[in-house]
């Protein structure tokens, strides 16, 4: 079980030396995974805990809220994903103006050396930190030589492309799930609480779970998607709609609705992860309710076929070996 050290707790010091990766790790894309894998190797070499230092909220939300990008994952999802990758300890730093104004040298001494007993630090090759982002990989190496920790700069490129959260957000906005999955190395997912809607889906014969998604979360391009979700201890196929229901409203609110194929239980107030596997079509309007219902039936049938590929471990669909899905 991963150890979580948070600001405000009585003791945020590591009980053992640490090999540390630093970053927001939004989306845990393939570049992030490379950083974590190198941190694990470094931890083994030094007999240390594999540790991540991350920030909540994301620095951009504090420093430039009007321009801050939407997030690919909640903090909760990030922590779960880090644990799945083999991280043993996470130090969650509350990012505020005080932390933003802390010098790079003081951050190294306070967080890395004093609290986490660093034996090694892994960062992306373009890493910057500290007041005015004056800290760099070179800064870390100088500090590491003085304090006795090793520094590794991990490349953020692979297969001829740069792995970045920005690239994933652009792909989602374009509806390019092939690119998004390739950069992430796993399917994109949205997490939200199931809330009551106006039961229009049920009236059409397809009951949907309406997800209350945090406003800072990134959403895919409006449309209908084939996906999956995990409910009651097993995986289920899920047809997912992201849109404003143009059949019924000219200026409706943007909604995320999930029809879980074959499931008839009560999901209200439950947290649900909608995993997006492939895009089926754009949102649109139809001649009447029956025509809409017929189209949804076709979407559901396609979703079932995509889900079969998901359960068979189709790596072209998933972006990686998703062997733990069962």
C-alpha beads as a LAMMPS data file, in Angstrom:
LAMMPS data file: protein, C-alpha beads

326 atoms
325 bonds

1 atom types
1 bond types

-500.0 500.0 xlo xhi
-500.0 500.0 ylo yhi
-500.0 500.0 zlo zhi

Masses

1 110.0

Atoms # bond

1 1 1 0.000 0.000 0.000
2 1 1 1.392 3.382 -0.996
3 1 1 2.355 5.801 1.793
4 1 1 0.817 9.286 1.334
5 1 1 2.546 12.232 3.050
6 1 1 0.475 15.436 2.912
7 1 1 1.000 19.005 4.073
8 1 1 -0.651 19.600 7.448
9 1 1 0.151 16.162 8.819
10 1 1 2.214 15.930 11.982
11 1 1 5.029 14.028 10.301
12 1 1 5.867 14.251 6.607
13 1 1 9.329 12.728 6.858
14 1 1 10.207 9.509 5.074
15 1 1 10.943 6.527 7.296
16 1 1 13.614 5.362 4.863
17 1 1 15.885 6.914 2.234
18 1 1 14.097 7.773 -1.024
19 1 1 14.618 7.707 -4.753
20 1 1 12.390 10.556 -5.886
21 1 1 10.517 11.513 -9.039
22 1 1 9.172 15.080 -9.127
23 1 1 6.250 16.394 -11.173
24 1 1 2.501 16.850 -11.537
25 1 1 2.237 13.607 -13.541
26 1 1 -1.076 14.638 -15.084
27 1 1 -2.429 11.678 -17.032
28 1 1 0.575 9.462 -16.251
29 1 1 1.496 9.301 -19.937
30 1 1 4.373 7.297 -21.370
31 1 1 6.914 9.999 -20.542
32 1 1 5.784 9.909 -16.917
33 1 1 5.919 6.118 -16.945
34 1 1 9.541 6.263 -18.124
35 1 1 10.370 8.607 -15.225
36 1 1 8.699 6.265 -12.726
37 1 1 10.461 3.199 -14.157
38 1 1 13.844 4.904 -13.839
39 1 1 12.968 5.930 -10.286
40 1 1 12.147 2.326 -9.404
41 1 1 15.506 1.212 -10.821
42 1 1 17.280 3.957 -8.878
43 1 1 15.490 2.955 -5.671
44 1 1 16.597 -0.652 -6.067
45 1 1 20.175 0.430 -6.667
46 1 1 20.228 2.512 -3.499
47 1 1 17.992 0.316 -1.317
48 1 1 15.506 3.183 -1.083
49 1 1 11.761 3.773 -1.271
50 1 1 10.348 4.649 -4.699
51 1 1 8.883 8.083 -3.949
52 1 1 7.014 10.714 -5.965
53 1 1 6.767 14.396 -5.092
54 1 1 3.654 15.908 -6.685
55 1 1 1.563 19.046 -6.297
56 1 1 -2.068 19.825 -5.557
57 1 1 -3.471 21.943 -7.027
58 1 1 -1.396 21.927 -10.207
59 1 1 0.996 24.923 -10.245
60 1 1 -0.622 26.508 -13.310
61 1 1 -3.963 26.724 -11.484
62 1 1 -2.311 29.010 -8.913
63 1 1 0.169 30.931 -11.053
64 1 1 -2.014 31.536 -14.121
65 1 1 -5.567 30.371 -13.385
66 1 1 -7.056 32.012 -16.486
67 1 1 -4.691 30.024 -18.719
68 1 1 -4.427 26.848 -16.661
69 1 1 -5.035 23.733 -18.772
70 1 1 -7.733 21.292 -17.771
71 1 1 -6.503 18.203 -15.989
72 1 1 -6.401 14.715 -17.469
73 1 1 -6.828 13.087 -14.059
74 1 1 -7.920 13.941 -10.538
75 1 1 -5.410 13.744 -7.691
76 1 1 -7.135 10.563 -6.567
77 1 1 -6.656 8.999 -10.006
78 1 1 -3.018 10.079 -10.065
79 1 1 -2.359 8.480 -6.680
80 1 1 -4.013 5.250 -7.764
81 1 1 -2.077 5.221 -11.035
82 1 1 1.233 5.848 -9.271
83 1 1 0.548 2.949 -6.916
84 1 1 -0.238 0.713 -9.901
85 1 1 3.123 1.644 -11.447
86 1 1 4.987 0.517 -8.333
87 1 1 5.435 3.789 -6.421
88 1 1 5.736 3.138 -2.683
89 1 1 5.439 6.663 -1.269
90 1 1 3.962 9.971 -2.465
91 1 1 4.634 13.386 -0.965
92 1 1 1.720 15.668 -1.916
93 1 1 2.760 19.315 -1.627
94 1 1 0.064 21.971 -1.377
95 1 1 0.948 24.380 -4.163
96 1 1 0.340 27.987 -3.134
97 1 1 2.074 31.327 -3.453
98 1 1 4.391 30.526 -0.555
99 1 1 5.641 27.372 -2.243
100 1 1 5.885 29.182 -5.589
101 1 1 8.179 31.765 -3.986
102 1 1 10.455 29.205 -2.327
103 1 1 13.934 29.179 -3.824
104 1 1 15.152 26.091 -5.638
105 1 1 17.954 25.568 -3.119
106 1 1 15.585 25.800 -0.132
107 1 1 13.142 23.361 -1.793
108 1 1 15.950 20.852 -2.293
109 1 1 17.129 21.138 1.302
110 1 1 13.665 21.126 2.907
111 1 1 11.777 18.566 0.823
112 1 1 14.331 16.341 -0.856
113 1 1 17.135 16.203 1.700
114 1 1 15.497 16.813 5.091
115 1 1 12.014 15.310 4.678
116 1 1 12.589 12.564 2.109
117 1 1 16.280 11.657 2.662
118 1 1 17.019 11.631 -1.043
119 1 1 19.476 9.116 -2.471
120 1 1 18.433 9.769 -6.045
121 1 1 16.169 12.140 -8.005
122 1 1 14.624 11.561 -11.435
123 1 1 13.026 14.369 -13.460
124 1 1 12.128 15.078 -17.064
125 1 1 14.968 16.561 -19.090
126 1 1 13.161 19.928 -19.342
127 1 1 12.392 20.117 -15.594
128 1 1 12.260 23.536 -13.875
129 1 1 11.403 24.309 -10.260
130 1 1 11.618 26.908 -7.526
131 1 1 10.991 30.657 -7.554
132 1 1 10.740 31.983 -11.125
133 1 1 11.518 28.432 -12.322
134 1 1 15.205 29.118 -11.828
135 1 1 15.949 25.570 -10.723
136 1 1 17.003 23.198 -13.517
137 1 1 18.476 19.736 -13.947
138 1 1 21.915 21.361 -13.653
139 1 1 20.848 22.978 -10.361
140 1 1 19.745 19.591 -9.052
141 1 1 23.042 17.988 -10.049
142 1 1 25.051 20.615 -8.180
143 1 1 22.834 20.160 -5.108
144 1 1 23.026 16.392 -5.413
145 1 1 26.811 16.415 -5.523
146 1 1 26.839 18.407 -2.274
147 1 1 24.091 16.448 -0.485
148 1 1 24.945 12.978 -1.731
149 1 1 22.108 12.120 -4.102
150 1 1 22.218 11.043 -7.744
151 1 1 20.269 12.927 -10.434
152 1 1 18.835 11.333 -13.596
153 1 1 17.219 13.332 -16.429
154 1 1 14.682 11.169 -18.269
155 1 1 13.927 11.829 -21.956
156 1 1 10.343 12.743 -22.839
157 1 1 10.491 11.435 -26.393
158 1 1 9.712 8.017 -27.832
159 1 1 8.831 6.588 -31.236
160 1 1 9.710 9.946 -32.793
161 1 1 7.209 12.003 -30.765
162 1 1 7.209 14.015 -27.562
163 1 1 5.148 12.617 -24.736
164 1 1 3.267 15.403 -22.966
165 1 1 -0.027 16.117 -21.245
166 1 1 -0.526 18.991 -23.700
167 1 1 -0.374 16.570 -26.622
168 1 1 -3.025 14.393 -24.976
169 1 1 -5.351 17.338 -24.350
170 1 1 -5.048 18.412 -27.985
171 1 1 -5.790 14.882 -29.175
172 1 1 -8.881 14.680 -26.953
173 1 1 -10.119 18.046 -28.212
174 1 1 -9.694 16.781 -31.793
175 1 1 -11.369 13.459 -31.045
176 1 1 -8.123 11.688 -32.034
177 1 1 -8.209 8.779 -29.615
178 1 1 -5.566 6.834 -31.508
179 1 1 -3.064 9.609 -30.753
180 1 1 -4.298 10.158 -27.197
181 1 1 -3.957 6.457 -26.385
182 1 1 -0.532 6.252 -28.036
183 1 1 0.841 9.117 -25.937
184 1 1 -0.875 8.046 -22.717
185 1 1 -0.002 4.378 -23.123
186 1 1 -3.475 3.585 -21.764
187 1 1 -7.070 4.606 -22.502
188 1 1 -8.265 7.995 -21.281
189 1 1 -10.833 7.888 -18.472
190 1 1 -13.135 10.307 -16.687
191 1 1 -14.144 9.924 -13.061
192 1 1 -17.300 11.424 -11.627
193 1 1 -20.138 10.912 -9.182
194 1 1 -23.372 9.577 -10.659
195 1 1 -26.103 12.178 -10.206
196 1 1 -29.784 12.368 -11.127
197 1 1 -30.688 13.551 -14.620
198 1 1 -33.998 14.051 -16.425
199 1 1 -34.358 10.345 -17.420
200 1 1 -34.460 11.059 -21.164
201 1 1 -32.194 8.088 -21.817
202 1 1 -34.468 5.757 -19.909
203 1 1 -37.466 7.044 -21.885
204 1 1 -35.621 6.063 -25.073
205 1 1 -34.926 2.589 -23.701
206 1 1 -31.304 3.216 -22.693
207 1 1 -30.824 4.158 -19.074
208 1 1 -27.773 6.379 -18.510
209 1 1 -25.620 7.345 -15.549
210 1 1 -24.967 11.084 -15.530
211 1 1 -21.433 11.867 -14.353
212 1 1 -20.764 14.975 -12.303
213 1 1 -17.248 15.660 -13.558
214 1 1 -15.045 18.252 -11.828
215 1 1 -14.927 21.500 -13.867
216 1 1 -11.124 21.403 -14.041
217 1 1 -11.119 18.028 -15.794
218 1 1 -10.382 17.817 -19.517
219 1 1 -13.207 16.462 -21.670
220 1 1 -13.003 14.791 -25.075
221 1 1 -14.536 16.358 -28.159
222 1 1 -18.322 16.177 -28.092
223 1 1 -19.542 12.904 -29.515
224 1 1 -20.475 9.304 -28.788
225 1 1 -17.841 6.801 -27.688
226 1 1 -17.463 3.085 -27.052
227 1 1 -15.920 2.403 -23.691
228 1 1 -15.901 0.369 -20.516
229 1 1 -16.441 0.756 -16.789
230 1 1 -15.842 -1.304 -13.677
231 1 1 -18.944 -1.881 -11.540
232 1 1 -19.756 -4.486 -8.858
233 1 1 -16.391 -6.172 -9.169
234 1 1 -16.356 -6.691 -12.931
235 1 1 -15.921 -4.917 -16.252
236 1 1 -18.927 -3.831 -18.312
237 1 1 -19.246 -2.348 -21.802
238 1 1 -20.240 1.318 -21.722
239 1 1 -21.591 3.615 -24.433
240 1 1 -20.550 7.157 -23.503
241 1 1 -22.040 10.433 -24.699
242 1 1 -20.263 13.763 -24.260
243 1 1 -22.488 16.562 -25.459
244 1 1 -25.411 18.932 -25.028
245 1 1 -28.215 16.651 -26.265
246 1 1 -28.991 18.698 -29.398
247 1 1 -32.082 16.561 -30.038
248 1 1 -33.757 18.208 -27.041
249 1 1 -31.963 21.484 -26.323
250 1 1 -30.561 24.255 -28.507
251 1 1 -28.197 25.467 -25.764
252 1 1 -27.977 22.606 -23.295
253 1 1 -25.308 22.084 -20.639
254 1 1 -22.395 19.855 -21.544
255 1 1 -23.086 16.409 -20.080
256 1 1 -21.218 13.118 -19.743
257 1 1 -23.695 10.229 -19.849
258 1 1 -22.797 6.545 -19.575
259 1 1 -25.036 3.668 -20.619
260 1 1 -23.693 0.505 -18.952
261 1 1 -24.740 -2.384 -21.179
262 1 1 -26.528 -5.180 -19.309
263 1 1 -26.380 -3.485 -15.901
264 1 1 -29.655 -2.695 -14.118
265 1 1 -28.469 -1.795 -10.607
266 1 1 -28.566 1.573 -8.843
267 1 1 -25.469 3.720 -9.446
268 1 1 -26.655 6.987 -7.911
269 1 1 -24.032 8.667 -5.701
270 1 1 -21.443 6.100 -6.781
271 1 1 -18.125 7.148 -8.298
272 1 1 -17.791 5.827 -11.815
273 1 1 -14.804 5.678 -14.150
274 1 1 -15.771 5.995 -17.800
275 1 1 -12.954 4.530 -19.899
276 1 1 -12.944 5.794 -23.495
277 1 1 -11.860 3.194 -26.047
278 1 1 -12.860 4.600 -29.438
279 1 1 -14.950 7.368 -30.976
280 1 1 -18.144 6.227 -32.735
281 1 1 -19.714 9.395 -34.135
282 1 1 -20.496 13.084 -33.727
283 1 1 -23.473 14.348 -31.789
284 1 1 -26.460 15.071 -34.025
285 1 1 -30.197 15.528 -34.353
286 1 1 -32.733 13.034 -35.731
287 1 1 -36.182 13.187 -37.319
288 1 1 -37.892 11.850 -34.212
289 1 1 -37.356 9.960 -30.960
290 1 1 -37.582 6.577 -32.715
291 1 1 -34.796 7.495 -35.126
292 1 1 -32.642 8.587 -32.184
293 1 1 -33.415 5.372 -30.324
294 1 1 -32.481 3.319 -33.397
295 1 1 -29.151 5.137 -33.671
296 1 1 -28.411 4.567 -29.979
297 1 1 -29.139 0.864 -30.509
298 1 1 -26.497 0.824 -33.253
299 1 1 -24.056 2.657 -30.972
300 1 1 -24.688 0.084 -28.251
301 1 1 -24.098 -2.821 -30.636
302 1 1 -20.787 -1.304 -31.775
303 1 1 -19.817 -0.717 -28.149
304 1 1 -20.355 -4.400 -27.409
305 1 1 -17.991 -5.369 -30.230
306 1 1 -15.324 -2.899 -29.095
307 1 1 -15.666 -4.195 -25.537
308 1 1 -14.929 -7.728 -26.752
309 1 1 -11.616 -6.453 -28.136
310 1 1 -10.975 -4.746 -24.800
311 1 1 -11.481 -7.959 -22.860
312 1 1 -9.310 -9.875 -25.311
313 1 1 -6.468 -7.447 -24.587
314 1 1 -6.271 -5.907 -28.056
315 1 1 -3.108 -3.822 -27.636
316 1 1 -3.859 -1.754 -30.755
317 1 1 -7.056 -0.623 -29.057
318 1 1 -5.617 -0.216 -25.572
319 1 1 -2.241 1.310 -26.286
320 1 1 -0.507 -1.166 -23.953
321 1 1 -0.921 -4.553 -22.302
322 1 1 -3.924 -3.990 -20.047
323 1 1 -3.587 -7.442 -18.488
324 1 1 -4.820 -6.370 -15.042
325 1 1 -8.269 -5.381 -16.329
326 1 1 -9.883 -8.576 -15.034

Bonds

1 1 1 2
2 1 2 3
3 1 3 4
4 1 4 5
5 1 5 6
6 1 6 7
7 1 7 8
8 1 8 9
9 1 9 10
10 1 10 11
11 1 11 12
12 1 12 13
13 1 13 14
14 1 14 15
15 1 15 16
16 1 16 17
17 1 17 18
18 1 18 19
19 1 19 20
20 1 20 21
21 1 21 22
22 1 22 23
23 1 23 24
24 1 24 25
25 1 25 26
26 1 26 27
27 1 27 28
28 1 28 29
29 1 29 30
30 1 30 31
31 1 31 32
32 1 32 33
33 1 33 34
34 1 34 35
35 1 35 36
36 1 36 37
37 1 37 38
38 1 38 39
39 1 39 40
40 1 40 41
41 1 41 42
42 1 42 43
43 1 43 44
44 1 44 45
45 1 45 46
46 1 46 47
47 1 47 48
48 1 48 49
49 1 49 50
50 1 50 51
51 1 51 52
52 1 52 53
53 1 53 54
54 1 54 55
55 1 55 56
56 1 56 57
57 1 57 58
58 1 58 59
59 1 59 60
60 1 60 61
61 1 61 62
62 1 62 63
63 1 63 64
64 1 64 65
65 1 65 66
66 1 66 67
67 1 67 68
68 1 68 69
69 1 69 70
70 1 70 71
71 1 71 72
72 1 72 73
73 1 73 74
74 1 74 75
75 1 75 76
76 1 76 77
77 1 77 78
78 1 78 79
79 1 79 80
80 1 80 81
81 1 81 82
82 1 82 83
83 1 83 84
84 1 84 85
85 1 85 86
86 1 86 87
87 1 87 88
88 1 88 89
89 1 89 90
90 1 90 91
91 1 91 92
92 1 92 93
93 1 93 94
94 1 94 95
95 1 95 96
96 1 96 97
97 1 97 98
98 1 98 99
99 1 99 100
100 1 100 101
101 1 101 102
102 1 102 103
103 1 103 104
104 1 104 105
105 1 105 106
106 1 106 107
107 1 107 108
108 1 108 109
109 1 109 110
110 1 110 111
111 1 111 112
112 1 112 113
113 1 113 114
114 1 114 115
115 1 115 116
116 1 116 117
117 1 117 118
118 1 118 119
119 1 119 120
120 1 120 121
121 1 121 122
122 1 122 123
123 1 123 124
124 1 124 125
125 1 125 126
126 1 126 127
127 1 127 128
128 1 128 129
129 1 129 130
130 1 130 131
131 1 131 132
132 1 132 133
133 1 133 134
134 1 134 135
135 1 135 136
136 1 136 137
137 1 137 138
138 1 138 139
139 1 139 140
140 1 140 141
141 1 141 142
142 1 142 143
143 1 143 144
144 1 144 145
145 1 145 146
146 1 146 147
147 1 147 148
148 1 148 149
149 1 149 150
150 1 150 151
151 1 151 152
152 1 152 153
153 1 153 154
154 1 154 155
155 1 155 156
156 1 156 157
157 1 157 158
158 1 158 159
159 1 159 160
160 1 160 161
161 1 161 162
162 1 162 163
163 1 163 164
164 1 164 165
165 1 165 166
166 1 166 167
167 1 167 168
168 1 168 169
169 1 169 170
170 1 170 171
171 1 171 172
172 1 172 173
173 1 173 174
174 1 174 175
175 1 175 176
176 1 176 177
177 1 177 178
178 1 178 179
179 1 179 180
180 1 180 181
181 1 181 182
182 1 182 183
183 1 183 184
184 1 184 185
185 1 185 186
186 1 186 187
187 1 187 188
188 1 188 189
189 1 189 190
190 1 190 191
191 1 191 192
192 1 192 193
193 1 193 194
194 1 194 195
195 1 195 196
196 1 196 197
197 1 197 198
198 1 198 199
199 1 199 200
200 1 200 201
201 1 201 202
202 1 202 203
203 1 203 204
204 1 204 205
205 1 205 206
206 1 206 207
207 1 207 208
208 1 208 209
209 1 209 210
210 1 210 211
211 1 211 212
212 1 212 213
213 1 213 214
214 1 214 215
215 1 215 216
216 1 216 217
217 1 217 218
218 1 218 219
219 1 219 220
220 1 220 221
221 1 221 222
222 1 222 223
223 1 223 224
224 1 224 225
225 1 225 226
226 1 226 227
227 1 227 228
228 1 228 229
229 1 229 230
230 1 230 231
231 1 231 232
232 1 232 233
233 1 233 234
234 1 234 235
235 1 235 236
236 1 236 237
237 1 237 238
238 1 238 239
239 1 239 240
240 1 240 241
241 1 241 242
242 1 242 243
243 1 243 244
244 1 244 245
245 1 245 246
246 1 246 247
247 1 247 248
248 1 248 249
249 1 249 250
250 1 250 251
251 1 251 252
252 1 252 253
253 1 253 254
254 1 254 255
255 1 255 256
256 1 256 257
257 1 257 258
258 1 258 259
259 1 259 260
260 1 260 261
261 1 261 262
262 1 262 263
263 1 263 264
264 1 264 265
265 1 265 266
266 1 266 267
267 1 267 268
268 1 268 269
269 1 269 270
270 1 270 271
271 1 271 272
272 1 272 273
273 1 273 274
274 1 274 275
275 1 275 276
276 1 276 277
277 1 277 278
278 1 278 279
279 1 279 280
280 1 280 281
281 1 281 282
282 1 282 283
283 1 283 284
284 1 284 285
285 1 285 286
286 1 286 287
287 1 287 288
288 1 288 289
289 1 289 290
290 1 290 291
291 1 291 292
292 1 292 293
293 1 293 294
294 1 294 295
295 1 295 296
296 1 296 297
297 1 297 298
298 1 298 299
299 1 299 300
300 1 300 301
301 1 301 302
302 1 302 303
303 1 303 304
304 1 304 305
305 1 305 306
306 1 306 307
307 1 307 308
308 1 308 309
309 1 309 310
310 1 310 311
311 1 311 312
312 1 312 313
313 1 313 314
314 1 314 315
315 1 315 316
316 1 316 317
317 1 317 318
318 1 318 319
319 1 319 320
320 1 320 321
321 1 321 322
322 1 322 323
323 1 323 324
324 1 324 325
325 1 325 326
